[in-house]
Amino acid sequence: MIFGLFEILTIYLISIGSLIQGFFKVKNYQNKGLSPTTSFTIIVPFRNEKENLPKLLESFSKLNYPINLFEVILVDDSSNERFQVSGFRFQLSVIDNVRISNSPKKDAITTAMQQVKTNWVITTDADCIVPENWLLSFDNYIQENKVSMLAGAVSYKCENSFLHHFQQLDLTSLQGATIGSFGLGKGFMCNGANFAYTKSLFKSLNGFDGNDKIASGDDVFLLQKAIEKFPNEVHYLKAEEAIVITKPTENWKSLFYQRVRWAAKTSSYKSAFGKFLGLIVFFGNLSFVIAFFLFLLRIWYYPFFVLFVFLKFTIDFILIYKTNQFLTKTRIKSLLLSSLLYPFFSSTVALYSLFGSYEWKDRRFVK
């Protein structure tokens, strides 16, 4: 048992170490001061977001980008109240979602695509805030590189609570793994809150065909299809000026269901590397849980447990620390307590996602 857990840990250490190496291979990008030339359509699916949408639209109005080079399409997915918009200088339209699959968000993007006149689209979420140089960063990178799809970073705006600190730690680890995988040339994950691609690429991939029975995954499945077909045209935009800020959930139940929704799509990944890494992370966290109970039952000696915890904590910390420097440049809070709780939380989410249902936007989805 002892050697089996340490064998799992060894594979885990090598895998996370590789992601750290990949993280450094993706260079930070800064705008080159190029005059904007790319026209964007910003697509925002939403449902019952009357408190969040005005803040997002306000951030659009502050974009350092010519208003004739971008437009916004809001896709209403059966909200309880109609959302009224007016007074914005940029072009803005609100359309109703046309449901054709089990995935409301994929349907929303597909619906919006029928209205898109530009070649580039960029998606974000209703509960986000975009930085003023968001589109400018994407535009400058596009001008300098032959690219058809660009994934960007997402971070939380946290209050001083353990729940928020825990979520920031979790998201930071996911963002680190995302950037690291791109650095290794094995990108498999991204976040739809900061995701751009050409309309022509979307059409050539037949949109979300093949995974529209899965409720989530409008981002990762499209990314994996694109990498499979056009690997050299899919990049990661590691730019501080393009980091989108979103809101953490406000209770543990919502957080649990959100992470279950994210985990539920792992088994449907096309990326072999993504599946492998998902299994390694799961067994790495599960081995920590098993080691903890073996220690409590005094089956494991204290030195073995301390060594196990030290090695896992150290490799996780390096990836989280470097990613946090990029995302927030602030001190990581509640690190020790979050690191001890996370393996239990993560293992529970992974196991539940195999069989359980989850709630999302006041709807229940069954695995």
GURO-132376 format. One record per residue (C-alpha): residue number from 1; residue in three letters; x, y negated, z. Coordinates in steps of 0.001 Angstrom, whole numbers, plus 524288, in hexadecimal, padded with zeros to 5 digits. Each point is the difference from the previous one (the first is absolute). Last residue first. Example, Ala and Ser with C-alpha at 12.3 -4.5 7.8 and 13.67 -1.06 7.14 Angstrom:
<nodes>
+-----+------+-------+-------+-------+
! seq ! type !  east ! north !    up !
+-----+------+-------+-------+-------+
!   2 !  Ser ! 83566 ! 80424 ! 81BE4 !
!   1 !  Ala ! 7FAA6 ! 80D70 ! 80294 !
+-----+------+-------+-------+-------+
</nodes>
This chain:
<nodes>
+-----+------+-------+-------+-------+
! seq ! type !  east ! north !    up !
+-----+------+-------+-------+-------+
! 367 !  Lys ! 79E42 ! 7CEB6 ! 7C076 !
! 366 !  Val ! 7F30E ! 7F979 ! 80314 !
! 365 !  Phe ! 7FE1E ! 7F14D ! 7FEEB !
! 364 !  Arg ! 7F75C ! 7F7F9 ! 808EB !
! 363 !  Arg ! 7FC76 ! 7F20A ! 7FC97 !
! 362 !  Asp ! 8001B ! 7F3A0 ! 80838 !
! 361 !  Lys ! 80BED ! 7FACB ! 7F8A0 !
! 360 !  Trp ! 80785 ! 80CA0 ! 80261 !
! 359 !  Glu ! 7FC84 ! 80B14 ! 80926 !
! 358 !  Tyr ! 806E1 ! 80D24 ! 80024 !
! 357 !  Ser ! 7FD10 ! 80E66 ! 7FE69 !
! 356 !  Gly ! 8082D ! 80AF1 ! 805AB !
! 355 !  Phe ! 806BD ! 80BE1 ! 7FA39 !
! 354 !  Leu ! 80DCE ! 7FD44 ! 7FB75 !
! 353 !  Ser ! 7FFC2 ! 7F1DC ! 804A7 !
! 352 !  Tyr ! 7FE77 ! 804AC ! 80E16 !
! 351 !  Leu ! 80D2D ! 806F0 ! 7FF97 !
! 350 !  Ala ! 80710 ! 7F42A ! 7FA71 !
! 349 !  Val ! 7F972 ! 7F650 ! 80934 !
! 348 !  Thr ! 802FE ! 80860 ! 80BED !
! 347 !  Ser ! 80E3C ! 80176 ! 7FBFB !
! 346 !  Ser ! 8014D ! 7F14F ! 7FDE1 !
! 345 !  Phe ! 7FA0B ! 7FC68 ! 80D26 !
! 344 !  Phe ! 80848 ! 809BB ! 807A6 !
! 343 !  Pro ! 80C5D ! 7FC43 ! 7F889 !
! 342 !  Tyr ! 7FCC7 ! 7F16A ! 801DF !
! 341 !  Leu ! 7FE8A ! 7FFCB ! 80EBF !
! 340 !  Leu ! 80E78 ! 800E0 ! 80357 !
! 339 !  Ser ! 80407 ! 7F68C ! 7F54D !
! 338 !  Ser ! 7F52D ! 7F687 ! 803E7 !
! 337 !  Leu ! 80481 ! 80013 ! 80E2D !
! 336 !  Leu ! 80E30 ! 7FDA1 ! 7FC25 !
! 335 !  Leu ! 7FD56 ! 7F5B6 ! 7F5A1 !
! 334 !  Ser ! 7F61E ! 7F7B1 ! 80759 !
! 333 !  Lys ! 80481 ! 7F43C ! 7F805 !
! 332 !  Ile ! 80950 ! 7FF7F ! 7F478 !
! 331 !  Arg ! 8068E ! 7F2AD ! 7FFF2 !
! 330 !  Thr ! 7FCA2 ! 7F718 ! 7F4B7 !
! 329 !  Lys ! 805BB ! 7FF0B ! 7F24A !
! 328 !  Thr ! 7F286 ! 803F7 ! 7FAF1 !
! 327 !  Leu ! 800A6 ! 808D6 ! 7F423 !
! 326 !  Phe ! 80E6F ! 800DA ! 7FC87 !
! 325 !  Gln ! 8051C ! 800ED ! 80DDE !
! 324 !  Asn ! 7F4D6 ! 80962 ! 80301 !
! 323 !  Thr ! 804C8 ! 808FB ! 7F52F !
! 322 !  Lys ! 80DCA ! 8003D ! 80593 !
! 321 !  Tyr ! 7FB14 ! 802AD ! 80DC5 !
! 320 !  Ile ! 7F614 ! 80A48 ! 7FBD7 !
! 319 !  Leu ! 809E2 ! 807CC ! 7F818 !
! 318 !  Ile ! 80A5B ! 7FF4E ! 80AAA !
! 317 !  Phe ! 7F626 ! 802A9 ! 80AD0 !
! 316 !  Asp ! 7FAF6 ! 80C76 ! 7F9B6 !
! 315 !  Ile ! 80DD7 ! 80580 ! 7FF26 !
! 314 !  Thr ! 802AF ! 7FC93 ! 80E46 !
! 313 !  Phe ! 7F302 ! 804B2 ! 8058F !
! 312 !  Lys ! 80151 ! 80D45 ! 7F98B !
! 311 !  Leu ! 80DE6 ! 801FE ! 804E8 !
! 310 !  Phe ! 7FD3F ! 7FB0A ! 80DBF !
! 309 !  Val ! 7F379 ! 807E9 ! 80195 !
! 308 !  Phe ! 806B2 ! 80CBF ! 7FC49 !
! 307 !  Leu ! 80BEB ! 7FD18 ! 80874 !
! 306 !  Val ! 7F747 ! 7FCD6 ! 80BAD !
! 305 !  Phe ! 7F81E ! 80C6F ! 7FDF1 !
! 304 !  Phe ! 80C0D ! 8089A ! 7FF38 !
! 303 !  Pro ! 80634 ! 7F986 ! 80BEC !
! 302 !  Tyr ! 7F37C ! 801FB ! 80845 !
! 301 !  Tyr ! 7FF17 ! 80E9F ! 7FDC2 !
! 300 !  Trp ! 7F4AB ! 80515 ! 7F80C !
! 299 !  Ile ! 7F686 ! 809DA ! 805BC !
! 298 !  Arg ! 7FDB5 ! 7F6D9 ! 80B62 !
! 297 !  Leu ! 7F177 ! 7FF35 ! 7FCF8 !
! 296 !  Leu ! 80161 ! 7F145 ! 7FE9E !
! 295 !  Phe ! 80BE8 ! 801EA ! 7F724 !
! 294 !  Leu ! 7F8D8 ! 809B2 ! 7F76B !
! 293 !  Phe ! 7F4D2 ! 7F63D ! 7FF7B !
! 292 !  Phe ! 80905 ! 7F535 ! 7FB24 !
! 291 !  Ala ! 806E6 ! 808FA ! 7F668 !
! 290 !  Ile ! 7F2DE ! 803A8 ! 7F9F8 !
! 289 !  Val ! 7FC57 ! 7F1A7 ! 7FE57 !
! 288 !  Phe ! 80D61 ! 7FCE1 ! 7FA38 !
! 287 !  Ser ! 7FEAF ! 80BA2 ! 7F6CB !
! 286 !  Leu ! 7F2ED ! 7FA75 ! 7FB86 !
! 285 !  Asn ! 80673 ! 7F31E ! 7FC7F !
! 284 !  Gly ! 80A89 ! 80677 ! 7F7BA !
! 283 !  Phe ! 7F610 ! 809A1 ! 7FA9C !
! 282 !  Phe ! 7F785 ! 7F4D9 ! 7FAFF !
! 281 !  Val ! 80B87 ! 7F806 ! 7FB16 !
! 280 !  Ile ! 8055F ! 80BCF ! 7F8BB !
! 279 !  Leu ! 7F2B7 ! 8035B ! 7FA4B !
! 278 !  Gly ! 7FDCE ! 7F228 ! 7FB07 !
! 277 !  Leu ! 80DDD ! 7FFB6 ! 7FA8D !
! 276 !  Phe ! 7FD85 ! 80C6B ! 7F848 !
! 275 !  Lys ! 7F2EE ! 7FB3B ! 7FADB !
! 274 !  Gly ! 805E3 ! 7F302 ! 7FBD5 !
! 273 !  Phe ! 80BBA ! 806B4 ! 7F9BD !
! 272 !  Ala ! 7F6F3 ! 808F7 ! 7F85A !
! 271 !  Ser ! 7F8CC ! 7F3F9 ! 7FAF4 !
! 270 !  Lys ! 7F2B4 ! 803A4 ! 7FA81 !
! 269 !  Tyr ! 7FA03 ! 7FD04 ! 80D40 !
! 268 !  Ser ! 7F31B ! 806C5 ! 802F4 !
! 267 !  Ser ! 8044B ! 80570 ! 80D40 !
! 266 !  Thr ! 803CD ! 7F235 ! 80427 !
! 265 !  Lys ! 7F266 ! 7FA57 ! 7FD7F !
! 264 !  Ala ! 7FA9F ! 802CE ! 80D8F !
! 263 !  Ala ! 80B4E ! 7F8F3 ! 806BE !
! 262 !  Trp ! 7FB94 ! 7F250 ! 7FC2A !
! 261 !  Arg ! 7F1E6 ! 8029B ! 803BD !
! 260 !  Val ! 80480 ! 80632 ! 80CBE !
! 259 !  Arg ! 80839 ! 7F3C3 ! 8027A !
! 258 !  Gln ! 7F40F ! 7F758 ! 7FE54 !
! 257 !  Tyr ! 7F7B1 ! 8090D ! 8084F !
! 256 !  Phe ! 809C7 ! 7FF67 ! 80B33 !
! 255 !  Leu ! 801A6 ! 7F14C ! 7FF01 !
! 254 !  Ser ! 7F15B ! 7FDE8 ! 8004C !
! 253 !  Lys ! 7FEDE ! 80883 ! 80C1C !
! 252 !  Trp ! 80B8F ! 7F960 ! 8068A !
! 251 !  Asn ! 7F9F4 ! 7F27A ! 7FF56 !
! 250 !  Glu ! 80226 ! 7F2E8 ! 7F93E !
! 249 !  Thr ! 80622 ! 8046F ! 7F34D !
! 248 !  Pro ! 80BFA ! 7F896 ! 7FB6D !
! 247 !  Lys ! 7FE0B ! 7F47C ! 7F6CC !
! 246 !  Thr ! 807A3 ! 7FDE3 ! 7F378 !
! 245 !  Ile ! 80BAD ! 7F7F0 ! 7FBC1 !
! 244 !  Val ! 80525 ! 8013E ! 7F226 !
! 243 !  Ile ! 80EC8 ! 7FF8F ! 7FE3F !
! 242 !  Ala ! 803A7 ! 7F941 ! 7F330 !
! 241 !  Glu ! 8096C ! 7F5B5 ! 80531 !
! 240 !  Glu ! 807D4 ! 80A80 ! 80714 !
! 239 !  Ala ! 80269 ! 806F8 ! 7F31E !
! 238 !  Lys ! 80250 ! 80E90 ! 7FEC5 !
! 237 !  Leu ! 7F812 ! 8017D ! 7F386 !
! 236 !  Tyr ! 7FFE5 ! 80EA9 ! 7FD8D !
! 235 !  His ! 800C7 ! 804BC ! 7F1F9 !
! 234 !  Val ! 7F85D ! 80841 ! 7F63E !
! 233 !  Glu ! 8046F ! 7FE86 ! 7F1D9 !
! 232 !  Asn ! 80B03 ! 809FD ! 80064 !
! 231 !  Pro ! 7F733 ! 80B31 ! 8043F !
! 230 !  Phe ! 7F5E8 ! 7FE40 ! 7F514 !
! 229 !  Lys ! 7F7BE ! 80C70 ! 7FFAE !
! 228 !  Glu ! 80261 ! 80637 ! 80D5D !
! 227 !  Ile ! 80294 ! 7F2DD ! 8063C !
! 226 !  Ala ! 7F30B ! 7FACF ! 7FAC8 !
! 225 !  Lys ! 7F836 ! 80BBD ! 804D6 !
! 224 !  Gln ! 80685 ! 7FEC2 ! 80D55 !
! 223 !  Leu ! 7FCC1 ! 7F18C ! 800D6 !
! 222 !  Leu ! 7F1D2 ! 8022F ! 7FC13 !
! 221 !  Phe ! 7FEEB ! 80A71 ! 80A78 !
! 220 !  Val ! 8067F ! 7F75C ! 80A25 !
! 219 !  Asp ! 7F7AE ! 7F3B3 ! 7FDE9 !
! 218 !  Asp ! 7F1CC ! 803D4 ! 7FE3F !
! 217 !  Gly ! 802BA ! 80A73 ! 80A33 !
! 216 !  Ser ! 7F33F ! 80081 ! 80773 !
! 215 !  Ala ! 7F306 ! 80703 ! 7FDDF !
! 214 !  Ile ! 8058C ! 80BD5 ! 7F8F0 !
! 213 !  Lys ! 7F6F7 ! 8046B ! 7F4F5 !
! 212 !  Asp ! 8060F ! 7F5A7 ! 7F741 !
! 211 !  Asn ! 80CE0 ! 8075A ! 7FF8F !
! 210 !  Gly ! 800FE ! 80508 ! 7F20F !
! 209 !  Asp ! 7FBE9 ! 7F3A4 ! 7F904 !
! 208 !  Phe ! 8041B ! 7F413 ! 807CF !
! 207 !  Gly ! 80374 ! 7F789 ! 7F46E !
! 206 !  Asn ! 80199 ! 80783 ! 7F367 !
! 205 !  Leu ! 80ED6 ! 7FEFA ! 801B0 !
! 204 !  Ser ! 80135 ! 7F89B ! 7F313 !
! 203 !  Lys ! 7F4ED ! 7F70B ! 80449 !
! 202 !  Phe ! 80676 ! 7FC6F ! 80CE3 !
! 201 !  Leu ! 80CE4 ! 7FDD4 ! 7F8ED !
! 200 !  Ser ! 7F964 ! 7F6BE ! 7F653 !
! 199 !  Lys ! 7F9CB ! 7F890 ! 80B42 !
! 198 !  Thr ! 80D78 ! 7FDB2 ! 80573 !
! 197 !  Tyr ! 80331 ! 802EB ! 80E1D !
! 196 !  Ala ! 8008C ! 7F946 ! 80D20 !
! 195 !  Phe ! 7FE99 ! 804C8 ! 80E0B !
! 194 !  Asn ! 7FFA1 ! 7F89F ! 80CBE !
! 193 !  Ala ! 7F40C ! 80419 ! 807E6 !
! 192 !  Gly ! 7FFE9 ! 80CB3 ! 7F84A !
! 191 !  Asn ! 80B92 ! 804D0 ! 807F4 !
! 190 !  Cys ! 80A6A ! 808DC ! 7FA58 !
! 189 !  Met ! 8046E ! 80E2A ! 80073 !
! 188 !  Phe ! 806F0 ! 809AD ! 7F731 !
! 187 !  Gly ! 80CC8 ! 7F9B8 ! 7FC14 !
! 186 !  Lys ! 80A6A ! 80A42 ! 7FD53 !
! 185 !  Gly ! 80B41 ! 7F829 ! 7FA45 !
! 184 !  Leu ! 80718 ! 80094 ! 80D02 !
! 183 !  Gly ! 7FE50 ! 7F163 ! 801B4 !
! 182 !  Phe ! 7F192 ! 80186 ! 7FD08 !
! 181 !  Ser ! 7FEFF ! 80A1E ! 80AE5 !
! 180 !  Gly ! 806D5 ! 7F6C8 ! 8096D !
! 179 !  Ile ! 7F68E ! 7F4EF ! 7FD15 !
! 178 !  Thr ! 7F43D ! 80891 ! 802E6 !
! 177 !  Ala ! 80639 ! 8068B ! 80BDB !
! 176 !  Gly ! 8031A ! 7F2AA ! 805B2 !
! 175 !  Gln ! 7F237 ! 7FB4B ! 7FD33 !
! 174 !  Leu ! 7FA7C ! 80BE6 ! 806EA !
! 173 !  Ser ! 80902 ! 7FDEF ! 80BB9 !
! 172 !  Thr ! 7FC1A ! 7F1B7 ! 80098 !
! 171 !  Leu ! 7F1A4 ! 803A4 ! 7FF62 !
! 170 !  Asp ! 80175 ! 808D4 ! 80BDF !
! 169 !  Leu ! 807D3 ! 7F60E ! 807C7 !
! 168 !  Gln ! 7F64F ! 7F551 ! 7FC90 !
! 167 !  Gln ! 7F4D3 ! 808DD ! 80408 !
! 166 !  Phe ! 80630 ! 80280 ! 80D4C !
! 165 !  His ! 80266 ! 7F17C ! 8020C !
! 164 !  His ! 7F1C4 ! 7FD2C ! 7FCD3 !
! 163 !  Leu ! 7FAEB ! 80A30 ! 80991 !
! 162 !  Phe ! 809D6 ! 7FB8E ! 80A4B !
! 161 !  Ser ! 7FABC ! 7F22D ! 7FF9B !
! 160 !  Asn ! 80698 ! 7F2F1 ! 7FD6D !
! 159 !  Glu ! 7F93F ! 7FCA9 ! 7F341 !
! 158 !  Cys ! 804B0 ! 80531 ! 7F312 !
! 157 !  Lys ! 7FFD8 ! 7FAF8 ! 7F20D !
! 156 !  Tyr ! 8031C ! 80C9E ! 7F913 !
! 155 !  Ser ! 8091B ! 802EE ! 7F4AC !
! 154 !  Val ! 7FEE4 ! 803C0 ! 7F1BE !
! 153 !  Ala ! 80ACE ! 80187 ! 7F5E8 !
! 152 !  Gly ! 7FEEC ! 8004A ! 7F137 !
! 151 !  Ala ! 7FE80 ! 80A2D ! 7F54F !
! 150 !  Leu ! 8026A ! 7FC0A ! 7F1DF !
! 149 !  Met ! 7FB26 ! 806BD ! 7F3B1 !
! 148 !  Ser ! 802EA ! 7FDA3 ! 7F195 !
! 147 !  Val ! 80E4C ! 7FC00 ! 800FE !
! 146 !  Lys ! 80ACF ! 7FBCA ! 7F6EC !
! 145 !  Asn ! 806B9 ! 7F6A8 ! 80951 !
! 144 !  Glu ! 8038F ! 7F19C ! 800B7 !
! 143 !  Gln ! 7F2E7 ! 7FA19 ! 7FC16 !
! 142 !  Ile ! 7F8B1 ! 809CA ! 80871 !
! 141 !  Tyr ! 80862 ! 7FC80 ! 80BCA !
! 140 !  Asn ! 7FD53 ! 7F185 ! 7FE05 !
! 139 !  Asp ! 7F160 ! 8025F ! 7FEA6 !
! 138 !  Phe ! 7FEF9 ! 808A7 ! 80C0A !
! 137 !  Ser ! 80713 ! 7F5ED ! 8083F !
! 136 !  Leu ! 7F7BB ! 7F4E6 ! 7FA6F !
! 135 !  Leu ! 7F391 ! 8079C ! 802EA !
! 134 !  Trp ! 80331 ! 800EA ! 80E79 !
! 133 !  Asn ! 806E6 ! 7F2DF ! 80192 !
! 132 !  Glu ! 7F54A ! 7FA43 ! 808C4 !
! 131 !  Pro ! 7FEE7 ! 80C13 ! 80888 !
! 130 !  Val ! 7F3C1 ! 808A0 ! 7FF2F !
! 129 !  Ile ! 7F677 ! 801EA ! 80B3A !
! 128 !  Cys ! 7F8B5 ! 80CD7 ! 8012F !
! 127 !  Asp ! 7F2C9 ! 804AF ! 8050F !
! 126 !  Ala ! 7F9E2 ! 80040 ! 7F270 !
! 125 !  Asp ! 80A2F ! 8093D ! 7FA8F !
! 124 !  Thr ! 809B5 ! 7FE08 ! 7F4EE !
! 123 !  Thr ! 80148 ! 803E1 ! 7F1DE !
! 122 !  Ile ! 80856 ! 7FA50 ! 7F527 !
! 121 !  Val ! 7FC80 ! 8008D ! 7F1B3 !
! 120 !  Trp ! 8090E ! 7FD0A ! 7F48C !
! 119 !  Asn ! 7FB9C ! 8000F ! 7F1C3 !
! 118 !  Thr ! 7F61E ! 7F51C ! 801D6 !
! 117 !  Lys ! 7F1C4 ! 80083 ! 7FB8B !
! 116 !  Val ! 7FA8B ! 8087B ! 80B06 !
! 115 !  Gln ! 7F127 ! 8018B ! 80019 !
! 114 !  Gln ! 7FF57 ! 80EB0 ! 7FD42 !
! 113 !  Met ! 80B49 ! 801B8 ! 8097B !
! 112 !  Ala ! 7F738 ! 7FAF1 ! 80AD6 !
! 111 !  Thr ! 7F769 ! 80C1D ! 7FF2F !
! 110 !  Thr ! 80BD8 ! 808FF ! 8005F !
! 109 !  Ile ! 80527 ! 7F8A7 ! 80BE2 !
! 108 !  Ala ! 7F2ED ! 80138 ! 806E7 !
! 107 !  Asp ! 7FE7D ! 80E51 ! 7FC46 !
! 106 !  Lys ! 80D55 ! 802E9 ! 805C8 !
! 105 !  Lys ! 7FBD7 ! 7F8FE ! 80C65 !
! 104 !  Pro ! 7F2F4 ! 80704 ! 8014A !
! 103 !  Ser ! 805F0 ! 80D97 ! 7FE35 !
! 102 !  Asn ! 7F691 ! 80B54 ! 7FE6A !
! 101 !  Ser ! 7FDC1 ! 7FC70 ! 7F1BF !
! 100 !  Ile ! 7F7C7 ! 7F7D0 ! 7F6B8 !
!  99 !  Arg ! 7FC29 ! 7F45E ! 80866 !
!  98 !  Val ! 7FF29 ! 7F302 ! 7F8E4 !
!  97 !  Asn ! 804AB ! 7F55B ! 8093F !
!  96 !  Asp ! 7F941 ! 7F2EF ! 7FEF9 !
!  95 !  Ile ! 80733 ! 7F41D ! 7FAC7 !
!  94 !  Val ! 8050C ! 7F379 ! 8062B !
!  93 !  Ser ! 807C7 ! 7F681 ! 7F7A0 !
!  92 !  Leu ! 80AE2 ! 7F65C ! 802A2 !
!  91 !  Gln ! 807FA ! 7F722 ! 7F727 !
!  90 !  Phe ! 808E7 ! 7F75A ! 80825 !
!  89 !  Arg ! 7FBB7 ! 7F2C4 ! 80536 !
!  88 !  Phe ! 7F7F5 ! 80586 ! 80B39 !
!  87 !  Gly ! 7F3D1 ! 7F8E4 ! 804B2 !
!  86 !  Ser ! 7F660 ! 80B2A ! 7FF76 !
!  85 !  Val ! 7FE0A ! 80DE0 ! 80499 !
!  84 !  Gln ! 7F3D7 ! 806DE ! 8053C !
!  83 !  Phe ! 800DC ! 80DC2 ! 80573 !
!  82 !  Arg ! 7F31E ! 8073C ! 7FFA5 !
!  81 !  Glu ! 7FCCD ! 806DD ! 80CC3 !
!  80 !  Asn ! 7FF75 ! 80E89 ! 8030A !
!  79 !  Ser ! 80B58 ! 80281 ! 7F6D4 !
!  78 !  Ser ! 7FDC9 ! 809FC ! 7F54B !
!  77 !  Asp ! 80DFF ! 800BD ! 7FAE8 !
!  76 !  Asp ! 801FB ! 7F1F3 ! 7FBB0 !
!  75 !  Val ! 80B61 ! 7FEC8 ! 7F681 !
!  74 !  Leu ! 8071E ! 7F2F7 ! 800E5 !
!  73 !  Ile ! 806FA ! 7FC39 ! 7F370 !
!  72 !  Val ! 80A50 ! 7F562 ! 80111 !
!  71 !  Glu ! 806D7 ! 7F8A5 ! 7F519 !
!  70 !  Phe ! 80E28 ! 7FCBD ! 7FD6F !
!  69 !  Leu ! 80860 ! 7F87D ! 7F655 !
!  68 !  Asn ! 7F76F ! 7F3D4 ! 7FE9E !
!  67 !  Ile ! 8014B ! 7FD95 ! 80E9C !
!  66 !  Pro ! 80EAD ! 7FE3C ! 7FE99 !
!  65 !  Tyr ! 806EA ! 806C9 ! 80B52 !
!  64 !  Asn ! 80473 ! 7FBF0 ! 80D81 !
!  63 !  Leu ! 7F431 ! 8066D ! 8061E !
!  62 !  Lys ! 7F8A6 ! 7F78A ! 809C3 !
!  61 !  Ser ! 7F28D ! 80285 ! 7F9F8 !
!  60 !  Phe ! 8029A ! 80E9F ! 800C4 !
!  59 !  Ser ! 8026D ! 7FE92 ! 80EB3 !
!  58 !  Glu ! 7F2AB ! 7F980 ! 80131 !
!  57 !  Leu ! 7F9F9 ! 80B54 ! 7F88F !
!  56 !  Leu ! 805B5 ! 8097A ! 809E5 !
!  55 !  Lys ! 7FAFC ! 7F7FB ! 80B6F !
!  54 !  Pro ! 7F26D ! 7FED9 ! 7F9D6 !
!  53 !  Leu ! 7FFDB ! 80EE0 ! 7FDFA !
!  52 !  Asn ! 80259 ! 803C8 ! 80E2D !
!  51 !  Glu ! 7F38E ! 7FBDE ! 806F3 !
!  50 !  Lys ! 7F69A ! 8036B ! 7F4E6 !
!  49 !  Glu ! 80662 ! 80D4F ! 7FE33 !
!  48 !  Asn ! 7F427 ! 808F4 ! 7FF1E !
!  47 !  Arg ! 80595 ! 80843 ! 7F4D9 !
!  46 !  Phe ! 80B4B ! 7FB97 ! 7F78C !
!  45 !  Pro ! 807F4 ! 8035B ! 7F3E9 !
!  44 !  Val ! 809C3 ! 7F536 ! 7FCC5 !
!  43 !  Ile ! 805CF ! 7FF81 ! 7F259 !
!  42 !  Ile ! 809CE ! 7F53B ! 7FCD4 !
!  41 !  Thr ! 80130 ! 7FDE7 ! 7F159 !
!  40 !  Phe ! 80D92 ! 7FB6C ! 7FC74 !
!  39 !  Ser ! 80610 ! 7F842 ! 7F4D8 !
!  38 !  Thr ! 80ED4 ! 800A9 ! 7FF6F !
!  37 !  Thr ! 807C0 ! 7F41C ! 7FB35 !
!  36 !  Pro ! 80475 ! 7F920 ! 80C60 !
!  35 !  Ser ! 80C47 ! 7F78C ! 7FE81 !
!  34 !  Leu ! 80BBB ! 8073D ! 80562 !
!  33 !  Gly ! 8054B ! 7FB8A ! 80D12 !
!  32 !  Lys ! 80779 ! 80C8E ! 8022D !
!  31 !  Asn ! 7F6D9 ! 8054D ! 80A61 !
!  30 !  Gln ! 806C8 ! 808A5 ! 809D6 !
!  29 !  Tyr ! 80098 ! 80ECB ! 80001 !
!  28 !  Asn ! 80591 ! 80854 ! 80AE7 !
!  27 !  Lys ! 80714 ! 80BB5 ! 7FA66 !
!  26 !  Val ! 7FA4D ! 80DAF ! 80042 !
!  25 !  Lys ! 80BF3 ! 80885 ! 8029F !
!  24 !  Phe ! 7FFA0 ! 7FC93 ! 80E75 !
!  23 !  Phe ! 7F2BA ! 80675 ! 801A6 !
!  22 !  Gly ! 804B0 ! 80C0C ! 7F898 !
!  21 !  Gln ! 80AA2 ! 80269 ! 80A16 !
!  20 !  Ile ! 7F5FA ! 7FE94 ! 80ACE !
!  19 !  Leu ! 7F715 ! 80952 ! 7F8A1 !
!  18 !  Ser ! 80B1A ! 809E8 ! 7FF2A !
!  17 !  Gly ! 80211 ! 7FEFC ! 80EB7 !
!  16 !  Ile ! 7F17E ! 8027A ! 801D6 !
!  15 !  Ser ! 80144 ! 80CAB ! 7F847 !
!  14 !  Ile ! 80CCC ! 80451 ! 8065F !
!  13 !  Leu ! 7FAA2 ! 7FD77 ! 80DA4 !
!  12 !  Tyr ! 7F36A ! 8075D ! 7FCF5 !
!  11 !  Ile ! 80780 ! 80BB1 ! 7FA9C !
!  10 !  Thr ! 80817 ! 8002D ! 80C8A !
!   9 !  Leu ! 7F3D7 ! 7FE63 ! 80862 !
!   8 !  Ile ! 7F9B4 ! 80BD3 ! 7F9B7 !
!   7 !  Glu ! 80C4E ! 807D9 ! 802C1 !
!   6 !  Phe ! 80010 ! 7FA9E ! 80DDD !
!   5 !  Leu ! 7F22F ! 804E3 ! 8020D !
!   4 !  Gly ! 8037F ! 80D84 ! 7FAE0 !
!   3 !  Phe ! 80C5B ! 80090 ! 80859 !
!   2 !  Ile ! 7F85A ! 7FD8B ! 80C6F !
!   1 !  Met ! 7F521 ! 80983 ! 7FC4E !
+-----+------+-------+-------+-------+
</nodes>
